Amino acid sequence: MTELNPMLKRLAEEYGAKDVPMLLLGRTVGCRFAIAELEAELRLAEAEAKVAQIKRDLVLASQELDEADDALAQIPPDLLEDILAAVERRLEAA
């Protein structure tokens, strides 16, 4: 550790700290602050990724709905009425 002390003393002087413990304390606080900022950025990035996934899922569901609506629009009205009546009968029977 004796080789480390001169380097720490030089760093303390360079950063204007009065002594090595103050330098280490300052660096520790700075590192903890940087870690907290990075963790917050990570949480934000994860939230943004979730939002992006939800938007993609919403677009896909909307496309599926459009396809179903288009297919439904091609069914002749008489046949559609017969299908709906059959569904109603089954629901009443259940």
Secondary structure, 3 states (H helix, E strand, C coil): CCCHHHHHHHHHHHCCCCCHHHHHHHHHHHHHHHHHHHHHHHHHHHHHHHHHHHHHHHHHHHHHHHHHHHHHHCCCHHHHHHHHHHHHHHHHHC
